[in-house]
Amino acid sequence: ILASWSPTADGWPTSTMRTVTGSGYTGYAQNFAQRNGAKARALWSKLSSATVWMNGMILNRYDRLGGISKVGWPKAAMAAQRAFGVEGWQQRLEGGKALVASKYGTYFMSGAIFRTWRPAKDGWPISDLRSARLNRRSVWLQKFRKGASGPDYAYNPQRTSQAFWVSGTP
């Protein structure tokens, strides 16, 4: 953590580094306070073999979802993206999951919907992935917005690796 830390970018420590275990990995975590008052966290595990920083809306949502013990370790740094005139960020997590933040909020994505999602084509999530019934079948369903249009939907029949993208209501 110390080797990747920049006081200007990451802020100052607000906790000591602690050992954290979850999802079969043991690693380290340390909290920081950034200049703008936002909190940040540095996490290191053998999964990423590097220190991964989380902050802002994504860190807040990560904590509300249960952090490492519920959604897993972050795998890579947050990546900025722009689609349909909207800036957003993506933080990949272990197990093919991610948290995606934009002006529409911060949402959890996973599975076939996350694997096939392309922001420039599909838009930004405006709901979390949730279980639903569609034509008497169990599916995973998530809403998306493409700029001023939408919402559009993606659904994944549970227990399959397919995702279907639908304009308007499925």
CYANA upper distance limits for C-alpha pairs under 8 A (distance plus 0.5 A):
  1 ILE  CA      5 TRP  CA      6.72
  1 ILE  CA     30 GLN  CA      8.49
  1 ILE  CA     42 ALA  CA      6.97
  1 ILE  CA     43 LEU  CA      7.88
  1 ILE  CA     44 TRP  CA      7.48
  1 ILE  CA     51 THR  CA      6.22
  4 SER  CA     51 THR  CA      7.20
  5 TRP  CA     10 ASP  CA      7.01
  6 SER  CA     10 ASP  CA      6.01
  6 SER  CA     11 GLY  CA      7.72
  7 PRO  CA     11 GLY  CA      5.15
  7 PRO  CA     12 TRP  CA      6.41
  8 THR  CA     35 ARG  CA      8.46
  9 ALA  CA     34 GLN  CA      7.94
 10 ASP  CA     32 PHE  CA      7.41
 10 ASP  CA     33 ALA  CA      7.96
 10 ASP  CA     34 GLN  CA      6.33
 10 ASP  CA     40 ALA  CA      7.35
 11 GLY  CA     32 PHE  CA      6.24
 11 GLY  CA     33 ALA  CA      5.60
 11 GLY  CA     34 GLN  CA      4.50
 11 GLY  CA     35 ARG  CA      6.57
 11 GLY  CA     40 ALA  CA      8.25
 12 TRP  CA     32 PHE  CA      5.69
 12 TRP  CA     33 ALA  CA      5.96
 12 TRP  CA     34 GLN  CA      7.16
 13 PRO  CA     30 GLN  CA      7.69
 13 PRO  CA     31 ASN  CA      6.36
 13 PRO  CA     32 PHE  CA      4.70
 13 PRO  CA     33 ALA  CA      6.95
 14 THR  CA     30 GLN  CA      8.34
 14 THR  CA     31 ASN  CA      6.02
 14 THR  CA     32 PHE  CA      5.52
 14 THR  CA     33 ALA  CA      6.85
 15 SER  CA     30 GLN  CA      6.53
 15 SER  CA     31 ASN  CA      5.95
 15 SER  CA     32 PHE  CA      7.64
 16 THR  CA     30 GLN  CA      6.60
 16 THR  CA     31 ASN  CA      8.14
 17 MET  CA     28 TYR  CA      6.98
 17 MET  CA     29 ALA  CA      6.10
 17 MET  CA     30 GLN  CA      5.05
 17 MET  CA     31 ASN  CA      8.27
 18 ARG  CA     28 TYR  CA      6.02
 18 ARG  CA     29 ALA  CA      5.99
 18 ARG  CA     30 GLN  CA      6.95
 19 THR  CA     26 THR  CA      7.50
 19 THR  CA     27 GLY  CA      6.25
 19 THR  CA     28 TYR  CA      5.10
 19 THR  CA     29 ALA  CA      7.06
 20 VAL  CA     26 THR  CA      6.18
 20 VAL  CA     27 GLY  CA      5.81
 20 VAL  CA     28 TYR  CA      5.95
 20 VAL  CA     29 ALA  CA      7.11
 21 THR  CA     25 TYR  CA      6.17
 21 THR  CA     26 THR  CA      4.78
 21 THR  CA     27 GLY  CA      6.82
 21 THR  CA     68 ILE  CA      8.42
 21 THR  CA     69 SER  CA      8.44
 22 GLY  CA     26 THR  CA      7.05
 22 GLY  CA     68 ILE  CA      6.16
 22 GLY  CA     69 SER  CA      5.61
 22 GLY  CA     72 GLY  CA      7.51
 22 GLY  CA     73 TRP  CA      8.23
 23 SER  CA     68 ILE  CA      7.68
 23 SER  CA     69 SER  CA      7.03
 23 SER  CA     72 GLY  CA      6.65
 23 SER  CA     73 TRP  CA      8.14
 25 TYR  CA     45 SER  CA      7.23
 25 TYR  CA     46 LYS  CA      7.54
 25 TYR  CA     47 LEU  CA      7.80
 26 THR  CA     45 SER  CA      6.77
 26 THR  CA     46 LYS  CA      8.13
 27 GLY  CA     43 LEU  CA      7.75
 27 GLY  CA     44 TRP  CA      5.87
 27 GLY  CA     45 SER  CA      4.73
 27 GLY  CA     46 LYS  CA      7.54
 28 TYR  CA     43 LEU  CA      6.14
 28 TYR  CA     44 TRP  CA      5.68
 28 TYR  CA     45 SER  CA      7.10
 29 ALA  CA     41 ARG  CA      7.33
 29 ALA  CA     42 ALA  CA      6.07
 29 ALA  CA     43 LEU  CA      5.00
 29 ALA  CA     44 TRP  CA      7.06
 30 GLN  CA     41 ARG  CA      6.14
 30 GLN  CA     42 ALA  CA      5.85
 30 GLN  CA     43 LEU  CA      7.28
 31 ASN  CA     39 LYS  CA      7.72
 31 ASN  CA     40 ALA  CA      6.40
 31 ASN  CA     41 ARG  CA      4.98
 31 ASN  CA     42 ALA  CA      7.04
 32 PHE  CA     39 LYS  CA      6.31
 32 PHE  CA     40 ALA  CA      5.48
 32 PHE  CA     41 ARG  CA      6.34
 32 PHE  CA     42 ALA  CA      8.36
 33 ALA  CA     37 GLY  CA      6.69
 33 ALA  CA     38 ALA  CA      6.54
 33 ALA  CA     39 LYS  CA      5.18
 33 ALA  CA     40 ALA  CA      6.55
 34 GLN  CA     38 ALA  CA      5.83
 34 GLN  CA     39 LYS  CA      6.44
 34 GLN  CA     40 ALA  CA      7.27
 38 ALA  CA     55 ASN  CA      7.66
 38 ALA  CA     56 GLY  CA      6.47
 39 LYS  CA     55 ASN  CA      6.44
 39 LYS  CA     56 GLY  CA      6.97
 39 LYS  CA     59 LEU  CA      8.43
 40 ALA  CA     53 TRP  CA      7.49
 40 ALA  CA     54 MET  CA      6.14
 40 ALA  CA     55 ASN  CA      4.73
 40 ALA  CA     56 GLY  CA      7.42
 40 ALA  CA     59 LEU  CA      7.66
 41 ARG  CA     53 TRP  CA      6.18
 41 ARG  CA     54 MET  CA      5.77
 41 ARG  CA     55 ASN  CA      6.84
 41 ARG  CA     59 LEU  CA      8.13
 42 ALA  CA     51 THR  CA      6.74
 42 ALA  CA     52 VAL  CA      6.24
 42 ALA  CA     53 TRP  CA      5.09
 42 ALA  CA     54 MET  CA      7.04
 43 LEU  CA     51 THR  CA      5.98
 43 LEU  CA     52 VAL  CA      5.75
 43 LEU  CA     53 TRP  CA      6.86
 43 LEU  CA     74 PRO  CA      8.26
 44 TRP  CA     48 SER  CA      7.56
 44 TRP  CA     49 SER  CA      7.38
 44 TRP  CA     50 ALA  CA      6.34
 44 TRP  CA     51 THR  CA      5.02
 44 TRP  CA     52 VAL  CA      6.73
 45 SER  CA     49 SER  CA      6.38
 45 SER  CA     50 ALA  CA      7.56
 45 SER  CA     51 THR  CA      8.05
 45 SER  CA     73 TRP  CA      8.32
 46 LYS  CA     50 ALA  CA      8.16
 47 LEU  CA     73 TRP  CA      8.20
 47 LEU  CA     75 LYS  CA      7.33
 48 SER  CA     52 VAL  CA      8.13
 48 SER  CA     74 PRO  CA      8.19
 48 SER  CA     75 LYS  CA      5.70
 48 SER  CA     76 ALA  CA      7.33
 52 VAL  CA     74 PRO  CA      7.28
 52 VAL  CA     75 LYS  CA      7.61
 52 VAL  CA     76 ALA  CA      6.39
 52 VAL  CA     77 ALA  CA      5.95
 53 TRP  CA     77 ALA  CA      6.57
 53 TRP  CA     78 MET  CA      8.11
 54 MET  CA     58 ILE  CA      7.38
 54 MET  CA     59 LEU  CA      5.96
 54 MET  CA     77 ALA  CA      7.86
 54 MET  CA     78 MET  CA      7.59
 55 ASN  CA     59 LEU  CA      5.25
 55 ASN  CA     60 ASN  CA      7.97
 56 GLY  CA     60 ASN  CA      6.83
 57 MET  CA     61 ARG  CA      6.69
 57 MET  CA    101 ALA  CA      7.33
 57 MET  CA    106 THR  CA      7.02
 58 ILE  CA     62 TYR  CA      6.49
 58 ILE  CA     91 GLN  CA      7.93
 58 ILE  CA     99 LEU  CA      6.92
 58 ILE  CA    100 VAL  CA      7.75
 58 ILE  CA    101 ALA  CA      6.96
 58 ILE  CA    106 THR  CA      6.96
 59 LEU  CA     63 ASP  CA      6.68
 60 ASN  CA     64 ARG  CA      6.86
 61 ARG  CA     65 LEU  CA      6.63
 61 ARG  CA     99 LEU  CA      8.46
 61 ARG  CA    106 THR  CA      7.26
 61 ARG  CA    107 TYR  CA      8.37
 62 TYR  CA     66 GLY  CA      7.00
 62 TYR  CA     67 GLY  CA      5.65
 62 TYR  CA     71 VAL  CA      8.19
 62 TYR  CA     99 LEU  CA      8.09
 63 ASP  CA     67 GLY  CA      5.37
 65 LEU  CA     70 LYS  CA      7.22
 65 LEU  CA     71 VAL  CA      7.47
 66 GLY  CA     70 LYS  CA      5.43
 66 GLY  CA     71 VAL  CA      7.19
 67 GLY  CA     71 VAL  CA      6.27
 67 GLY  CA     72 GLY  CA      7.00
 67 GLY  CA     73 TRP  CA      8.18
 68 ILE  CA     72 GLY  CA      4.65
 68 ILE  CA     73 TRP  CA      5.69
 71 VAL  CA     93 LEU  CA      7.88
 71 VAL  CA     94 GLU  CA      8.35
 71 VAL  CA     97 LYS  CA      8.27
 72 GLY  CA     93 LEU  CA      6.67
 72 GLY  CA     94 GLU  CA      6.14
 72 GLY  CA     95 GLY  CA      8.11
 73 TRP  CA     93 LEU  CA      6.16
 73 TRP  CA     94 GLU  CA      6.15
 74 PRO  CA     91 GLN  CA      7.45
 74 PRO  CA     92 ARG  CA      6.43
 74 PRO  CA     93 LEU  CA      4.71
 74 PRO  CA     94 GLU  CA      6.67
 75 LYS  CA     91 GLN  CA      8.33
 75 LYS  CA     92 ARG  CA      6.17
 75 LYS  CA     93 LEU  CA      5.65
 75 LYS  CA     94 GLU  CA      6.42
 76 ALA  CA     91 GLN  CA      7.28
 76 ALA  CA     92 ARG  CA      6.54
 76 ALA  CA     93 LEU  CA      8.07
 77 ALA  CA     91 GLN  CA      6.94
 77 ALA  CA     92 ARG  CA      8.25
 78 MET  CA     89 TRP  CA      6.67
 78 MET  CA     90 GLN  CA      5.93
 78 MET  CA     91 GLN  CA      5.05
 78 MET  CA     92 ARG  CA      7.91
 79 ALA  CA     89 TRP  CA      5.86
 79 ALA  CA     90 GLN  CA      5.70
 79 ALA  CA     91 GLN  CA      7.01
 80 ALA  CA     87 GLU  CA      7.72
 80 ALA  CA     88 GLY  CA      6.27
 80 ALA  CA     89 TRP  CA      4.91
 80 ALA  CA     90 GLN  CA      7.08
 81 GLN  CA     87 GLU  CA      6.37
 81 GLN  CA     88 GLY  CA      5.75
 81 GLN  CA     89 TRP  CA      6.35
 81 GLN  CA     90 GLN  CA      8.17
 81 GLN  CA    119 PRO  CA      8.43
 82 ARG  CA     86 VAL  CA      5.99
 82 ARG  CA     87 GLU  CA      4.88
 82 ARG  CA     88 GLY  CA      6.51
 82 ARG  CA    119 PRO  CA      8.26
 82 ARG  CA    120 ALA  CA      8.05
 83 ALA  CA     87 GLU  CA      7.13
 83 ALA  CA     88 GLY  CA      8.46
 83 ALA  CA    119 PRO  CA      6.30
 83 ALA  CA    120 ALA  CA      5.28
 83 ALA  CA    123 GLY  CA      7.17
 83 ALA  CA    124 TRP  CA      8.36
 84 PHE  CA    120 ALA  CA      7.19
 84 PHE  CA    123 GLY  CA      7.44
 84 PHE  CA    146 LYS  CA      6.52
 84 PHE  CA    147 GLY  CA      5.46
 85 GLY  CA    147 GLY  CA      7.27
 86 VAL  CA    102 SER  CA      7.60
 86 VAL  CA    103 LYS  CA      7.77
 86 VAL  CA    147 GLY  CA      7.70
 87 GLU  CA    102 SER  CA      6.63
 87 GLU  CA    103 LYS  CA      8.02
 88 GLY  CA    100 VAL  CA      7.68
 88 GLY  CA    101 ALA  CA      5.90
 88 GLY  CA    102 SER  CA      4.73
 88 GLY  CA    103 LYS  CA      7.83
 89 TRP  CA    100 VAL  CA      6.22
 89 TRP  CA    101 ALA  CA      5.70
 89 TRP  CA    102 SER  CA      7.08
 90 GLN  CA     98 ALA  CA      7.23
 90 GLN  CA     99 LEU  CA      6.37
 90 GLN  CA    100 VAL  CA      5.02
 90 GLN  CA    101 ALA  CA      6.98
 91 GLN  CA     98 ALA  CA      5.99
 91 GLN  CA     99 LEU  CA      5.82
 91 GLN  CA    100 VAL  CA      6.99
 92 ARG  CA     96 GLY  CA      7.97
 92 ARG  CA     97 LYS  CA      6.63
 92 ARG  CA     98 ALA  CA      4.87
 92 ARG  CA     99 LEU  CA      7.17
 93 LEU  CA     97 LYS  CA      5.54
 93 LEU  CA     98 ALA  CA      5.61
 93 LEU  CA     99 LEU  CA      8.13
 96 GLY  CA    110 SER  CA      6.42
 96 GLY  CA    111 GLY  CA      6.58
 96 GLY  CA    114 PHE  CA      8.00
 96 GLY  CA    115 ARG  CA      7.88
 97 LYS  CA    108 PHE  CA      7.96
 97 LYS  CA    109 MET  CA      6.21
 97 LYS  CA    110 SER  CA      4.79
 97 LYS  CA    111 GLY  CA      7.26
 97 LYS  CA    114 PHE  CA      7.56
 98 ALA  CA    108 PHE  CA      6.47
 98 ALA  CA    109 MET  CA      5.77
 98 ALA  CA    110 SER  CA      6.87
 98 ALA  CA    114 PHE  CA      8.07
 99 LEU  CA    106 THR  CA      7.13
 99 LEU  CA    107 TYR  CA      6.09
 99 LEU  CA    108 PHE  CA      5.24
 99 LEU  CA    109 MET  CA      6.70
100 VAL  CA    106 THR  CA      5.94
100 VAL  CA    107 TYR  CA      5.85
100 VAL  CA    108 PHE  CA      7.05
100 VAL  CA    109 MET  CA      7.86
100 VAL  CA    125 PRO  CA      7.94
101 ALA  CA    105 GLY  CA      6.10
101 ALA  CA    106 THR  CA      4.57
101 ALA  CA    107 TYR  CA      6.94
102 SER  CA    106 THR  CA      6.98
102 SER  CA    124 TRP  CA      7.73
104 TYR  CA    124 TRP  CA      8.12
104 TYR  CA    125 PRO  CA      8.09
104 TYR  CA    126 ILE  CA      6.42
105 GLY  CA    126 ILE  CA      7.31
107 TYR  CA    125 PRO  CA      7.03
107 TYR  CA    126 ILE  CA      7.58
107 TYR  CA    127 SER  CA      6.67
107 TYR  CA    128 ASP  CA      5.56
107 TYR  CA    129 LEU  CA      8.39
108 PHE  CA    128 ASP  CA      5.71
108 PHE  CA    129 LEU  CA      6.81
109 MET  CA    113 ILE  CA      7.68
109 MET  CA    114 PHE  CA      5.97
109 MET  CA    128 ASP  CA      7.21
109 MET  CA    129 LEU  CA      6.34
110 SER  CA    114 PHE  CA      5.41
110 SER  CA    115 ARG  CA      7.96
110 SER  CA    129 LEU  CA      7.81
111 GLY  CA    115 ARG  CA      6.71
111 GLY  CA    161 SER  CA      8.01
112 ALA  CA    116 THR  CA      6.58
112 ALA  CA    156 ASN  CA      7.09
112 ALA  CA    161 SER  CA      5.94
112 ALA  CA    162 GLN  CA      6.33
112 ALA  CA    163 ALA  CA      5.90
113 ILE  CA    117 TRP  CA      6.41
113 ILE  CA    154 ALA  CA      7.05
113 ILE  CA    155 TYR  CA      7.41
113 ILE  CA    156 ASN  CA      7.09
113 ILE  CA    162 GLN  CA      8.42
113 ILE  CA    163 ALA  CA      5.91
113 ILE  CA    164 PHE  CA      8.39
116 THR  CA    163 ALA  CA      7.51
117 TRP  CA    122 ASP  CA      6.93
118 ARG  CA    122 ASP  CA      6.03
118 ARG  CA    123 GLY  CA      7.82
119 PRO  CA    123 GLY  CA      5.19
119 PRO  CA    124 TRP  CA      6.56
122 ASP  CA    144 PHE  CA      7.53
122 ASP  CA    145 ARG  CA      8.15
122 ASP  CA    146 LYS  CA      7.14
122 ASP  CA    165 TRP  CA      8.34
123 GLY  CA    144 PHE  CA      6.25
123 GLY  CA    145 ARG  CA      5.60
123 GLY  CA    146 LYS  CA      4.75
123 GLY  CA    147 GLY  CA      7.64
124 TRP  CA    144 PHE  CA      5.68
124 TRP  CA    145 ARG  CA      5.78
124 TRP  CA    146 LYS  CA      7.02
125 PRO  CA    142 GLN  CA      7.63
125 PRO  CA    143 LYS  CA      6.28
125 PRO  CA    144 PHE  CA      4.74
125 PRO  CA    145 ARG  CA      6.91
126 ILE  CA    142 GLN  CA      8.28
126 ILE  CA    143 LYS  CA      5.99
126 ILE  CA    144 PHE  CA      5.70
126 ILE  CA    145 ARG  CA      6.97
127 SER  CA    142 GLN  CA      6.40
127 SER  CA    143 LYS  CA      5.86
127 SER  CA    144 PHE  CA      7.74
128 ASP  CA    142 GLN  CA      6.60
128 ASP  CA    143 LYS  CA      8.17
129 LEU  CA    140 TRP  CA      6.90
129 LEU  CA    141 LEU  CA      6.18
129 LEU  CA    142 GLN  CA      5.32
130 ARG  CA    140 TRP  CA      6.00
130 ARG  CA    141 LEU  CA      5.90
130 ARG  CA    142 GLN  CA      7.02
131 SER  CA    138 SER  CA      7.51
131 SER  CA    139 VAL  CA      6.36
131 SER  CA    140 TRP  CA      5.18
131 SER  CA    141 LEU  CA      6.70
132 ALA  CA    138 SER  CA      6.37
132 ALA  CA    139 VAL  CA      5.91
132 ALA  CA    140 TRP  CA      6.59
132 ALA  CA    141 LEU  CA      6.83
133 ARG  CA    137 ARG  CA      5.83
133 ARG  CA    138 SER  CA      5.27
133 ARG  CA    139 VAL  CA      6.48
134 LEU  CA    138 SER  CA      6.98
134 LEU  CA    139 VAL  CA      7.11
134 LEU  CA    170 PRO  CA      8.43
137 ARG  CA    157 PRO  CA      7.80
138 SER  CA    157 PRO  CA      6.78
138 SER  CA    158 GLN  CA      6.48
139 VAL  CA    155 TYR  CA      6.76
139 VAL  CA    156 ASN  CA      5.88
139 VAL  CA    157 PRO  CA      4.79
139 VAL  CA    158 GLN  CA      5.47
140 TRP  CA    155 TYR  CA      5.89
140 TRP  CA    156 ASN  CA      5.52
140 TRP  CA    157 PRO  CA      6.84
140 TRP  CA    158 GLN  CA      6.75
141 LEU  CA    153 TYR  CA      7.53
141 LEU  CA    154 ALA  CA      6.38
141 LEU  CA    155 TYR  CA      4.96
141 LEU  CA    156 ASN  CA      7.12
142 GLN  CA    153 TYR  CA      6.20
142 GLN  CA    154 ALA  CA      5.94
142 GLN  CA    155 TYR  CA      6.97
143 LYS  CA    151 PRO  CA      6.65
143 LYS  CA    152 ASP  CA      6.24
143 LYS  CA    153 TYR  CA      5.04
143 LYS  CA    154 ALA  CA      7.04
144 PHE  CA    150 GLY  CA      7.38
144 PHE  CA    151 PRO  CA      5.94
144 PHE  CA    152 ASP  CA      5.59
144 PHE  CA    153 TYR  CA      6.30
144 PHE  CA    154 ALA  CA      8.17
145 ARG  CA    149 SER  CA      6.82
145 ARG  CA    150 GLY  CA      5.35
145 ARG  CA    151 PRO  CA      5.45
145 ARG  CA    152 ASP  CA      6.67
146 LYS  CA    150 GLY  CA      6.46
146 LYS  CA    151 PRO  CA      7.98
146 LYS  CA    152 ASP  CA      8.33
150 GLY  CA    167 SER  CA      8.03
150 GLY  CA    168 GLY  CA      7.09
151 PRO  CA    167 SER  CA      8.14
151 PRO  CA    168 GLY  CA      6.63
151 PRO  CA    169 THR  CA      8.23
152 ASP  CA    165 TRP  CA      8.18
152 ASP  CA    166 VAL  CA      6.47
152 ASP  CA    167 SER  CA      5.25
152 ASP  CA    168 GLY  CA      5.27
152 ASP  CA    169 THR  CA      7.05
153 TYR  CA    165 TRP  CA      6.45
153 TYR  CA    166 VAL  CA      5.75
153 TYR  CA    167 SER  CA      7.03
153 TYR  CA    168 GLY  CA      7.26
153 TYR  CA    169 THR  CA      7.10
153 TYR  CA    170 PRO  CA      7.31
154 ALA  CA    163 ALA  CA      7.10
154 ALA  CA    164 PHE  CA      5.95
154 ALA  CA    165 TRP  CA      4.91
154 ALA  CA    166 VAL  CA      6.55
155 TYR  CA    163 ALA  CA      6.10
155 TYR  CA    164 PHE  CA      5.84
155 TYR  CA    165 TRP  CA      7.20
156 ASN  CA    160 THR  CA      7.65
156 ASN  CA    161 SER  CA      7.89
156 ASN  CA    162 GLN  CA      6.30
156 ASN  CA    163 ALA  CA      4.98
156 ASN  CA    164 PHE  CA      6.81
157 PRO  CA    161 SER  CA      8.46
157 PRO  CA    162 GLN  CA      7.50
157 PRO  CA    163 ALA  CA      7.91
166 VAL  CA    170 PRO  CA      6.62
